[in-house]
Amino acid sequence: MVSEDLDFSEEIELPFDFESAGCSSQQKAESQPAGMTPDMKECVKQMIAEASKNKPETSGNLGEPEAKRARLDSFDDDVSSIFNACVSGPPEGDTIDDDTLLDSVVAPFLSGDKGPELPPKISNFVSKMMTEKRSEEKLTDKMQAYKQPEKCELLQPTRVNQIIWDKIKPGTRSKDIKIQKAQATLVKSMTALAININASLTGKVSKKETVHGLFDSLALLAQGNLQINLARRELIKTDLSRDFVTLCSQNVPVTKLLFGDDISKELKDIADANKMAAKVTPKFGDTTRRGRGSFRGRGHFPGRNRSYGKWPSFSGRGGKKA
């Protein structure tokens, strides 16, 4: 609280005396920072008043010990610093126009989600690994090269509890096995990454070996992601028309869209293929097969008893009829 005996009706004495310096009133006004409102001036007065409440006695200052005089001088400097910080403009070299300031603030929010461009060899490698399935032999060899480290029990695919596995339907098992396969590839990529991080920290590998290991991790991650996408297709297949289940084939490339970028073309190709197949493949129950004339009428076979539809008796198998 401001002391009652302090009177702010008068102007506060500034650290710099304009009159003694021979400055005109116009020069004094021009030296004040633009935009200094009465409220701001009042705030500065109150701040200085608060600081003055705790100011030590100044009487006999010249007769005080040197250490005490230094403290008093330091106090006066602090008061001046407060005032100058409040009323002075921005530091030299720190000026910035409003448009530039706003641009720097909003730019991070308006920028896209993409980061810096990668070298073509790396980006092409990633694209290839995420869209083209590697052969089982090559993938298995790469996964077997990275063994599960000791004391990393969770660095393995998550298995289903046996009591639950024994109860679920075969179709559910089949779907889960495909997801487990993708998970195994992802876990191996994490294993490769952990091993390479440890090798890099301990300095046991060269830069070339480190890069090879990182690319192994990247390849396994990409292949695991591809396997997950194919498993997702299998889950969606049950909701598709039977005529278009071939959309879930591995021959249909996976891009940034699960069923490829040009699904209209894929659907048209499938429809045309189904029409051609219908022309060359007879439907169930079709009687237009070659040789159907042999089975016309009641379906009698030569040599068969027409009265009863039974084979006639032969001699030696019941004797001759009377």
BAVEX-151184 format. One record per atom (N, C-alpha, C, O): x, y, z. Coordinates in pm, whole numbers, plus 32768, in hexadecimal, padded with zeros to 4 digits. Layout:
<recs>
XYZ
...
</recs>
This chain:
<recs>
80577F898000
800080008000
805A807B8000
80C2807E8041
802E80E17FB5
807E815B7FA9
807481AD802A
800881BB8063
80E581E28056
80E5823280D0
809282AF80BD
809582ED8053
804682D48124
7FEA8345811B
803483CA8110
7FFD842A80DB
80B283CF8142
80F8844F8141
813E846880BD
818584CC80AE
812B840E805B
816784237FD8
810284697F80
8090843C7F74
812984D37F42
80D085247EF0
80F885117E5F
816885327E37
809884DA7E0D
80B484C37D80
8070852B7D29
8064851A7CAF
804585967D68
800685FF7D19
806C86497CC5
804B86857C5E
80E986427CF1
815186847CA6
819386217C47
818B85A87C5A
81D486587BE2
821A86027B83
829185C07BC6
82D685FE7C18
82A885457BA5
831C84FD7BDD
839B852F7B9B
83A085447B22
83FD85417BEB
847C85717BB7
84BF85037B68
84D684967B9D
84DE851D7AED
851C84B97A98
85B184AE7AB5
85EE850D7AE5
85EC843A7A98
867B842B7AAF
86CE848E7A5E
874084AA7A83
869684C279F0
86E18521799E
869D85A979A5
862585B3798B
86E6860F79C7
86AE869579D8
86B686DE7952
872287067926
864186ED7911
863C872D788F
865C87C27899
86A187F97844
862788067905
863B88967912
86CE88B87922
8701891478E2
8712886B7979
879F88897991
87F388717916
885E88AB7905
87C1881978BF
880D87FD7845
87F0886177D9
8829885A776C
879588C377F5
877889297794
871B88FC7726
871B893676BA
86CD88957740
8672886076DA
85EF88AB76E2
85C388D0774F
85B388C07673
85318901766F
84C588A07697
84DB882876A0
844D88D876B0
83DC888376D5
83B688267663
838887B67679
83CA885675E7
83AA88007574
8409878A756D
83DF87197553
848B87A67586
84EB87377586
84CF86D675F6
84E3865E75E7
849F87097666
847E86B276D8
840A865776B3
840A85E176D4
83A78690766F
8333863F7649
835985D775E2
8329856575E6
83B385FF7583
83D9859F751B
842B852C7552
842B84BF7519
8470854375C3
84C484D975FD
8471846F7641
84A384007658
83F3848D7661
839F842976A4
837083C2763D
835583E775CB
836683457663
833C82DD7604
82AD82F275DA
825A83207628
829182CF755C
820882DF752A
81AD827C756E
81D5820D758F
813082A77583
80CD824D75BC
80CE82457652
809281EA7689
811182A17696
811682A37728
809582E2775A
8087835D775A
803782907783
7FB482C177AE
7FB882ED783F
801482CA7888
7F53833A786A
7F4D836278F8
7F4982EB7956
7F8582F079C2
7F0682807930
7F0282097987
7F8C81CE7998
7FB181A37A05
7FD881CD792C
806081977936
80B681ED7991
810481BA79E1
80A782707984
80F382CA79DC
80CF82B47A6E
812582B47AC6
804D82A27A86
801F828B7B10
805A820A7B47
808082037BBC
805F81A37AF0
809881227B1C
812B81327B41
815980F97BA4
817681817AF1
820381977B0E
821381E07B93
826C81C07BE1
81BE82417BAB
81C4828A7C2A
81B1822D7CA1
81F982367D04
814F81D57C96
8135817A7D06
81A881187D1C
81C980F87D8E
81E580EB7CB1
825780907CBF
82CB80D47D06
830C809A7D5C
82E581527CDF
8352819A7D20
833181B87DB1
838881B87E07
82AF81D27DCA
828681ED7E54
829A81727EAB
82C8817D7F1D
827880FC7E76
828B80817EC2
831E806C7EE1
834380437F4F
837380887E7D
840280787E94
843780DD7EFA
849480BF7F45
83FD81547EFB
842D81BD7F56
840B819F7FE7
844E81D08041
83A3814F7FFF
837C812F808A
83EB80E980D5
83FF80FD814D
84348096808B
849D804780CE
8528808480BD
858D804580DC
852A80FE808B
85AD813D8079
85EA81638101
85A4819E8153
866881448119
86A881688198
86B2820081A7
86A8824B8146
86C5822A8223
86D482B88240
874C82F081F4
87B882B481F2
8737836381B6
87A4839E8167
87EB841081AF
884F8444817F
87B584368223
87F484A4826C
887F847D8299
8896841082CD
88DB84D98284
896584BD82AC
89A484558253
89FE840C827D
8973844E81D4
89A483E5817C
8A3A83EF8166
8A80838B815D
8A6A846C815C
8AF784798142
8B4C844D81B7
8BC0842781A8
8B0E84528231
8B5B842982A6
8B52839582C4
8B948363831F
8AFF834F8278
8AEF82C08291
8B6982738260
8BB782A5820E
8B7881FB8292
8BE781A78261
8BD8819081CA
8B6B819A8193
8C478171818B
8C4A815F80F9
8BEC80F080CC
8BAA80FE8065
8BE380808117
8B8E801080F0
8AFC803980EF
8AAF80108098
8AD4808E8156
8A4880B8815D
8A28811A80EE
89BC811580B3
8A8A817480CF
8A7381CF8061
8A6281847FDD
8A1381AD7F87
8AAC81177FCD
8AA180C77F52
8A1680897F46
89DF807E7ED9
89DF805F7FBB
895980247FB8
88F1808D7F93
889580717F46
890081077FC9
88A181717FAA
88A981977F16
884281AC7ED5
892481A07EE2
893381C07E55
88F681537DFD
88BB816F7D94
890580D77E2A
88CC80677DDE
8835806F7DDD
87F5804D7D79
87FA809D7E4D
876780AB7E55
873781137DF0
86D580FD7DA8
877D81857DEC
875581ED7D8E
876081BB7CFE
870D81DD7CA9
87C6816A7CE2
87D581337C5C
876280D57C3A
873380D27BC9
873580887C9F
86C6802C7C88
864780777C65
85FD804F7C0B
862E80E57CAE
85B681357C92
85BB816B7C04
855881677BBB
862F819E7BDE
863E81D37B57
862B81667AEF
85F1817F7A85
865C80EC7B0B
864F807E7AAC
85BD80587A99
8592803A7A29
857180597B07
84E280397AFD
849C809D7AA5
844D80787A4D
84B9811B7ABC
847781837A6D
849D817879D8
8448817E7980
851E816779C0
854B81627936
851280E878ED
84F380F07876
850580777934
84CF7FFE78F7
843C800F78D3
840C7FD37873
83F480627921
83668075790A
834980D8789A
82EC80C5784C
839981427893
837781AE7836
83CB81AD77B7
83A981F27757
8437816077B6
848C81637740
8454810776D6
840680AD76F5
8479811B765C
844C80C775EE
8497804475EE
84E680297649
847F7FF07588
84C37F6F7580
85597F82756A
85837FE77532
85A97F237594
86397F2D7582
865C7F3B74EF
86147F0B7498
86CC7F7C74D6
86F77F90744D
87117F09740B
87517EB37447
86E27EF77392
86F27E78734C
86837E167368
86817DAA732C
86247E3573C2
85B77DDA73E6
85327E0873AB
84C97DD173CB
85377E6D7356
84BC7E9F731B
848C7E3F72AF
84DE7E077265
84087E2C72A4
83CD7DD37242
83437E07721F
82F77E307277
83247E0671A0
82A27E3A7178
82367DD17193
82547D5A71A5
81B97DFE7197
814B7DA771BE
813A7D31715F
81227CC1718C
81457D4870DD
81327CDD707B
81997C6E708D
81787BF87087
82157C9670A1
827E7C3270B5
82677BE37135
827B7B6A7138
823D7C28719E
82227BE5721D
81B17B81720D
81BB7B0F723C
81447BAA71CC
80D37B5071B9
80F87AD87163
80CE7A68717E
81467AF070FC
81707A8270A5
81BE7A1970F3
81AB79A170E0
82177A48714B
826979EA7198
8216799C71FC
8239792B7220
81A579D6722A
81507992728B
80F7792A7249
80E978BA727A
80B9795071D9
805678F8719A
80957892713B
8055782F7119
811178A87111
814F784E70AF
815077BD70DC
812F7765708C
8175779E715B
817577107184
80EC76CE717B
80E276567165
8082771D718D
7FFC76E4718A
7FC776D370FC
7F72767E70E4
7FF8772370A0
7FC8771D7016
801C76C26FBF
7FF1769E6F51
8090769C6FED
80E676456F9D
80AB75B96F97
805F75926FF0
80CE756D6F31
809C74E66F1F
80D974846F82
812C74A96FD6
80AE74066F76
80DE739F6FD1
8160735E6FA0
819473046FE2
8192738A6F30
8208734C6EF7
828773916F27
828B740A6F3B
82ED73406F3A
836E73746F66
83CB73896EF0
839E738B6E7E
844B73996F0B
84AC73AE6EA0
84B173386E3F
849472C76E64
84D573566DC6
84DA72EE6D5D
854E728F6D76
85BB72B96D9E
8536720E6D5F
859E71A96D6E
85E671966CE9
85AF71B46C7F
866071656CEE
86A571446C71
865670DC6C22
861770856C5E
865770E46B9D
860870876B4B
86226FF46B68
85C56FA46B65
869E6FCF6B84
86BC6F426B9C
86756F0F6C1A
86496E9C6C1E
866B6F646C7F
86276F396CFA
85906F366CE5
854F6ED66D0B
85596F9F6CA9
84C76FA46C96
84976F356C38
842E6EFA6C4F
84E46F186BCF
84BE6EAB6B74
84C56E246BBA
84726DCD6BA1
85276E136C10
85336D966C5D
84BB6D826CB7
84836D146CBE
84936DEC6CFC
841F6DE36D56
83A06DC26D07
83526D6C6D30
838C6E056C97
83156DEC6C45
83106D5C6C14
82A76D1D6C15
83806D296BEB
83866CA06BB7
83686C3B6C25
831E6BDB6C10
83A26C506C9A
838C6BF36D08
82FD6BF56D3C
82CC6B906D70
82B96C666D2E
82316C736D64
81C66C476D02
81526C386D28
81EB6C316C83
81876C0D6C1F
819E6B856BDE
81406B4C6BA6
82176B516BE4
82366AD26BA3
82606A6B6C0B
82BE6A806C58
821969FD6C0D
823469946C70
82B269486C4A
82C1691C6BD7
830B69386CA8
838668EC6C92
836668576C96
8301682E6CCF
83BC68086C59
83A967786C5D
83B767456CEC
8400677E6D3C
837166D96D0A
837566A26D92
8402667A6DB9
842A66896E2C
844E66486D58
84D6661C6D76
852F66916D9F
857766896E03
852966FC6D52
857D67716D71
855267B26DF5
85A667DB6E45
84D067B96E09
849F67F76E84
84C667A56EFF
84EC67DC6F66
84BB67216EF3
84DE66C96F63
857366D36F84
859966D86FF9
85C866D66F1C
865866E16F32
867B67636F7B
86CF67646FD5
863967CE6F55
8656684F6F95
862668507026
8668688A707D
85B468117041
857F680E70CA
85D467B67124
85E867D4719A
8607674970ED
865866EE713E
86E16727715E
872666F571B7
870967907118
878C67CD7131
878E681A71B4
87F9683A71E7
8718683971EB
871068877267
86C9683572D2
864F682472D0
87186802732F
86E267B1739C
86AC6809740C
86D8687A7420
864D67D37453
8614681C74C5
867F682D7531
86B767CA7560
869C68A9755A
870268BE75C3
86D468857649
865C68757663
87356866769B
871568377722
86D768A97773
86F3691F775C
8683688477D1
863E68E1782B
85E2694177DF
85C469AF780E
85B46915776B
854F6960771E
84DD690076FD
84C368E17688
849B68D27765
8435686B7754
83BD689A7702
837B684A76C1
83A2691A7704
832E694D76BC
834D696A7629
82F3698E75DC
83C8695B7602
83EE69757577
83D468F97523
843168BD74EC
835568D3751B
8329685F74CE
8293686F74B2
825068BA74F9
825F682B744C
81D06837742E
817B680B74A5
819E67AE74EE
810B684F74B8
80B168317526
805867BA7502
801067BE749E
805E67527550
801066D97536
7F8A66DE757D
7F78672675DF
7F2C66907549
7EA866857587
7EAF661B75F6
7EEC65B275E4
7E7066387666
7E6A65D376D1
7E2E6552769B
7DCA65547653
7E6A64E276C0
7E4264617687
7DB0644276A2
7D6B640B764C
7D806464771A
7CF56445773C
7C93649376E2
7C24646476C8
7CBD650876B5
7C6B65567659
7C7C652375CA
7C1B651A757F
7CF6650275A7
7D1364D2751F
7CC5645374FF
7C99643E748E
7CB463FE7563
7C6B6381754E
7BD663967538
7B91633D7506
7BA3640A755B
7B1264227555
7AE7647574DC
7A72647274B7
7B4364BF749F
7B1A65197433
7B0464CB73B2
7B37645C73A0
7AB665077357
7A9064C572DA
7B0864BD727B
7B6365107282
7B07645A7221
7B76644D71C0
7B8A64CA716C
7BFC64EF7150
7B1B650B7143
7B29658570F4
7B6F65F47141
7BBF663F710A
7B4F65FD71C1
7B9066627216
7C2366427227
7C77669C7228
7C4265C37236
7CCE659A7242
7D1E65C271C5
7D8D65F671CE
7CE265A87152
7D2665C570D5
7D45665B70CA
7DB3668070A1
7CE666B070ED
7CFC674070E8
7D67676B714C
7DBA67C0712D
7D64672F71C4
7DC56757722A
7E51672A7203
7EB3676F7220
7E5C66B871C1
7EE066877198
7F2066E87135
7F9966FF713B
7ED1672070DB
7F066781707C
7F37680070C2
7F9D6839709D
7EEC682A7128
7F1668A07173
7F92688171C6
7FEB68D571D5
7F99680771FC
801067DE7247
808C67E071EE
80F868077219
807A67B87173
80EB67B67115
811F684270FE
8198685970FB
80C368A070EC
80EC692C70DB
812F6960715A
819169A97153
80F9693A71CC
81326967724B
81BE6930725F
821469757295
81D468B57235
825968797242
82C068C871F2
833168DB721F
829968F6717B
82F569467129
831369CC716C
838569FA716C
82AC6A0A71A4
82C06A8B71E9
831A6A7A7263
83716ACD727C
83066A0F72AD
835869F87324
83EA69E172FC
84456A0F7341
8400699C728D
84886987725E
84C96A0B7234
85426A1D7246
847A6A6471FE
84B26AE771DA
84DD6B337257
85446B767257
848E6B2972C2
84B36B697340
852E6B26737C
85826B6973B8
85376AA2736C
85AD6A5A739C
862A6A8A7354
86916AA57392
86206A9472D0
86936AC37281
86B96B5172A8
872F6B7272B0
86556BA572C0
86706C3072E5
86B46C37736D
87146C83737E
86846BEA73CE
86C06BEB7454
87506BBA7451
87A76BF27493
87686B517403
87F06B1A73F8
884F6B8073B9
88C16B9073E5
881F6BC57353
88746C27730F
888C6CA27365
88F96CDD735F
882A6CCB73B4
883E6D3B740F
88AA6D187475
89036D697491
88A06CA174AC
89036C777510
898E6C6F74D3
89F16C977511
89966C3B7458
8A196C2E7417
8A546CB873FA
8ACE6CCA7404
8A006D1773D6
8A316D9E73B9
8A626DE37437
8AC86E287435
8A1B6DD174A5
8A426E107523
8AC46DD7755A
8B146E207594
8AD86D577547
8B516D17757B
8BC66D24751D
8C376D017540
8BAE6D5974A2
8C1A6D6C7443
8C526CEB740A
8CC66CE773E1
8C016C837408
8C316C0173D8
8C1E6BEE7343
8C4C6B8A730C
8BDC6C4B7300
8BC26C3B7271
8BEF6CB77228
8BFA6D237261
8C096CA571A7
8C316D157153
8BB46D5C711F
8B436D2E7132
8BCA6DCD70DD
8B5B6E1870A3
8B136DC4703B
8A986DC97033
8B5D6D796FEC
8B216D256F85
8AC66CBB6FC3
8A566CA56F94
8AF56C7B702C
8AA36C15706F
8A286C5370B0
89BD6C1770B1
8A376CCB70E6
89C56D107123
895A6D2F70BC
88E36D1A70D4
89846D637049
89246D846FDF
88DE6D066FAD
88656D086F96
89286C9A6F9D
88EA6C1C6F71
88826BED6FD7
88156BC06FB3
88A56BF87055
88486BCD70BD
87CA6C2370C0
875C6BEF70D3
87DB6CA570AE
87676CFE70AE
870C6CE37036
86926CEA7042
87476CC46FC4
86F56CA36F4F
86AE6C1E6F60
863F6C0D6F2F
86EB6BC06FA5
86A66B436FC6
862B6B60701B
85BF6B297003
863C6BB5707F
85CB6BD970D5
855D6C1B7085
84E76BFD7096
85856C76702D
85246CBD6FDA
84D96C5F6F7D
84606C6A6F6C
85216C026F41
84E36BA26EE6
847F6B496F2F
84126B306EFC
84A46B196FA5
844A6AC36FF2
83CF6B107020
83606ADB7020
83E26B8D7047
836F6BDF706D
830E6BF06FF8
82956BE37008
83456C0D6F83
82F16C226F0D
82A86BA26EE5
82326BA66EC2
82ED6B316EEC
82AD6AB36EC9
82416A8C6F2F
81DA6A546F0B
82596AAB6FAD
81F36A937013
81786AE76FFC
81076AB9700D
818D6B646FD4
811C6BBB6FB4
80CD6B866F3D
80526B8C6F3D
81136B536ED8
80CF6B1A6E64
807C6AA06E8C
800C6A906E5C
80B26A4C6EE1
806969D76F0F
7FEB69FE6F5C
7F8469BD6F50
7FF46A676FAB
7F7E6A976FF3
7F146AC76F90
7E9D6AAE6FA3
7F3E6B0D6F28
7EDF6B3C6EC3
7E996AC86E7E
7E216ACE6E65
7EE46A5F6E5E
7EA669EA6E1F
7E4669A46E7F
7DDE69726E55
7E6969A16EFF
7E0D69676F62
7D8E69BB6F6F
7D2169856F83
7D9B6A3E6F63
7D256A956F66
7CCA6A786EF0
7C506A7A6EFE
7D046A5E6E7E
7CB36A3A6E09
7C6269BC6E25
7BEC69B36E01
7CA1695C6E65
7C5A68E06E83
7BE468F86EDE
7B7C68B86ED0
7BF269546F3C
7B8369746F95
7B1069B66F4A
7A9B69A36F6C
7B326A056EE4
7ACC6A4C6E97
7A8C69F16E2F
7A1C6A0A6E03
7AD269896E06
7AA369346D99
7A1668FE6DB1
79C768F46D53
79F668DD6E2D
797368A26E4A
790069026E2E
788E68D76E1F
791C69846E27
78B469E76E0C
78AA6A0B6D78
78556A5C6D53
78FF69D16D25
78FE69F06C97
78A9698C6C4A
7894691B6C77
787969B56BD7
783269596B7E
789168EB6B51
790969016B42
785A68746B3D
78AE68036B15
78F2681D6A90
795D67E66A75
78B568706A3D
78F0688E69BB
796D68E369C5
79BB68EA6966
798169226A36
79F1697F6A41
7A52695D6AB4
7A9F69B26ADF
7A4E68E36AE3
7AAA68BC6B4E
7B3B68B96B1D
7B9868BC6B6E
7B4E68B46A99
7BD768B46A65
7C1D69396A7D
7C9669456A6A
7BD1699F6AA8
7C116A1C6AD1
7C726A066B44
7CD16A526B55
7C5A699D6B91
7CAF69816C06
7D28692D6BE1
7D7569056C39
7D3969136B60
7DAC68C46B34
7E2D69136B49
7E2D698E6B46
7E9A68CB6B5E
7F1C690B6B6E
7F4C694B6AED
7FA9699D6AEE
7F0D69276A7C
7F33696269FD
7F0569F469F1
7F3B6A4069A2
7EA16A196A41
7E736AA46A43
7ED26AF36A9C
7EDA6AD66B13
7F196B546A67
7F7F6B9B6AB8
7F406BED6B29
7ED56C266B1B
7F886BF06B98
7F636C466C09
7FB16CC86BFC
802C6CC66BF3
7F6B6D356BFB
7FAC6DB86BF4
7F886E046C73
7F816DCA6CDF
7F726E866C66
7F416ED26CD9
7EAF6EB26CF4
7E796ED76D5C
7E6E6E6B6C94
7DE76E376CA5
7DEC6D9F6CA7
7E3B6D636C5F
7D986D626CF8
7DA06CD36D12
7D8B6C806C94
7DC76C166C85
7D356CAF6C39
7D196C636BBE
7D526CA96B42
7D1D6C986AD4
7DBB6CF66B54
7DFC6D366AE3
7DC26DBF6AC3
7D566DE36AF3
7E0B6E086A72
7DE26E916A51
7D736E9669E9
7D236EF369E8
7D6E6E31698F
7D0C6E326922
7CAC6DBE6933
7CAD6D5F68E5
7C586DC6699A
7BFD6D5769B5
7B916D4B694A
7B5D6CDD6934
7B6E6DB76907
7B0B6DB0689B
7B3C6D56682B
7AEF6D0667F6
7BBA6D636807
7BF36D0D679F
7BF76C7C67CE
7BDA6C206781
7C1B6C67684C
7C1F6BDF6881
7B956B9E687C
7B886B2A6856
7B2E6BE968A2
7AA66BB368A0
7A796B936812
7A396B2D67FB
7A9A6BE967B3
7A756BD16728
7ABB6B5566F2
7A7D6B0466AD
7B3C6B466712
7B866AD166E4
7B4B6A51671E
7B4169EC66D9
7B256A56679D
7AEB69E067DC
7A6469BF679E
7A46694A6785
7A116A266784
798E6A0F6746
799E69D366BB
795469766698
79FB6A05666B
7A1369CE65E5
7A44693E65ED
7A1B68E9659E
7A9B6921664D
7ACD6899665C
7A5E683A6686
7A5A67C86658
7A02686866DC
799268146706
793467F56691
790067866688
791F68566638
78C9684065C4
790767D96566
78C167806534
798767E4654F
79CA678364FA
79C766F86538
79B4669564F1
79D966F165BA
79D7666F65FE
794D663065F6
794165B665EA
78E4668365FB
785C664E65F4
783E6610656C
77EC65B56562
788066416504
7868660D647D
78AB65856466
78786533641B
791A656F64A6
796564F3648E
7951648B64FA
797A641864EA
791364B16569
78FE645465D8
7869643A65E8
781F64996601
783A63BC65DA
77AB639F65E9
777E63B06678
77C8639666D7
770263DB6686
76CB63EA670B
76A363636744
7697630166FB
768F635F67C5
766862E4680A
75DF62B767D8
7580630767D6
75D3623567B0
755461FF6783
753B621466EF
74CF61F366BE
759E624966A7
758D62606617
758961DA65CF
75E0618665E6
752461C36575
75156144652D
753F6151649D
751860FE644A
758D61B7647D
75B761CC63F2
763C618763D6
767E61A66373
7661612D642B
76E160EA6416
76DB608B639F
7670605D6376
774A6072636C
7757601662FB
77325F896325
775D5F5A638E
76E25F4562D2
76BD5EBB62EF
76425EAF6344
76275E426377
75F65F196355
75825F1063AB
75165EB5636F
74C15E8163B7
751A5EA262E5
74B45E4F62A5
74B35DC062D9
744C5D7D62CF
751F5D90630F
75275D086343
74D35CF763BF
74B85C8663E9
74A85D6863FD
745F5D5E647A
73D25D97646D
73945DB864D2
739E5DA363F1
731A5DD863DC
72AF5D7A6411
72C95D066430
72395DAE6419
71C85D5D6446
71CF5D4464DA
71E35DA06529
71BC5CC764FE
71B55CA4658B
723C5C7C65C3
72465C4E6635
72A25C8C6573
73285C7065A7
73475BDB65AA
73935BAF6600
730E5B89654C
732B5AFA654C
73B35AE06510
73E05B2664B6
73F45A7B6543
74765A516510
746159D464BC
7409598464DD
74AC59BF6453
749E59456401
74B458C96456
750F58C364A9
74605866643F
747057E76487
743057E7650E
743B57856558
73EE58546532
73B3585A65B7
731E583765AD
72DD585A654B
72EB57F4660F
725E57CB6612
720758486618
720A5891667A
71B9586065AD
716D58D965A3
70F358D965FD
70BF59436620
70C658626623
704D585B6676
706958836705
701958C86744
70D858576738
70F5587067C5
717258C467DB
719158EC684B
71BA58DD676C
7234592C677D
72A158DE67C0
72FC591A67FB
729C585767B9
7302580667F9
735057BA678F
732157A7671E
73C5579267B4
741657426758
73DA56B6674F
73B0567E67B5
73D5567C66D6
739955F466C7
73EF558B6709
7467559F671D
73B2551C672C
73FA54AD676B
744954626701
74205457668D
74BB5430672B
751253E266CE
751453526700
74FE53336775
752F52FD66A0
7537526F66C4
75A552596727
76115294671D
758B52036785
75ED51EC67EE
75DB524A6863
761B523B68CB
758052AC6851
7566530B68BF
74D3530768DF
7490536D68D6
749F52946902
7413528B6921
73C7523168C0
7351521668D2
741051FE6852
73D351A067F6
737A51E36791
7364525D6793
7345518E6737
72EC51C066D1
726151CF6706
7238518A6765
7217522A66C9
718E523A66F3
713851C966BF
715251906655
70D351AA6709
7079513C66E2
7023516A666D
6FD0511E663B
</recs>
